[in-house]
């Protein structure tokens, strides 16, 4: 599967007491090696402190988070300070809050958004509605789907499946963000639908950040994505397909 251009940017700014690695764009499995190389060079190059500025980072998957964790461990072994600074964009901060409970790279207070609505990683708004037709039930999902907002979607999907729909479609065209916990909700719903003898499919078109995650994980997790849902901006990667 072709990764396509990732629109990832990284640069280094050296000063007297620190090296700042400035990261922007989208960080995922297709481009994380570039960041790993830059971070390793900064840490092994004798810097007293390495700061990773993520203010312009608009998307990261778990592989991006893992690179930062590994860099932190390498910096500790080298006796080098390591810190993530920002402010972070809400969806990035959300990922860090969700993962850092167990993995915990240090995030500077400067990385937290100044807006009161973003204090907990964004307003966590998820919109879910149902549209019934003769042959299917469509669950329309919008906003941001993650570990903090997945429960309402799970409840709606459970209701759609258990009340006897022949087919359930999940329309993701208005979904602007989804993390792995959100994908687990969709995978759970697919398994419930299979057990109930109910068709299950994701439809779109799907927005770029969500498309990137589905592109990586949908074939592995067995989530069926209708081809019409795979539309994406020109020069994007090849679309996901169900096995």
Buried (B, 14 or more C-beta within 10 A) or exposed (E): EEBBEBBBBBEBEEEEEBBBBBBBBBBBBBBBEBBBEBBBEBBEEEBEBBBBBBBEBBBBBBBBBBBBBBBBEBBEEBEBBBBBBBBBBBBBBBBBBBBBEEBEBEBBEBBBBEEEEBEBBBBBEBBBEBEEEEEBBBBBBBBBBBBBBBEBBBEBBEEBBEEEBEBBBBBBBBBBBBBBBBBBBBBBBBEBBEEBEBBBBBBBBBBBBBBBBBBBBBBEBEBBBBEEBBBBEEEBBEBBEBE
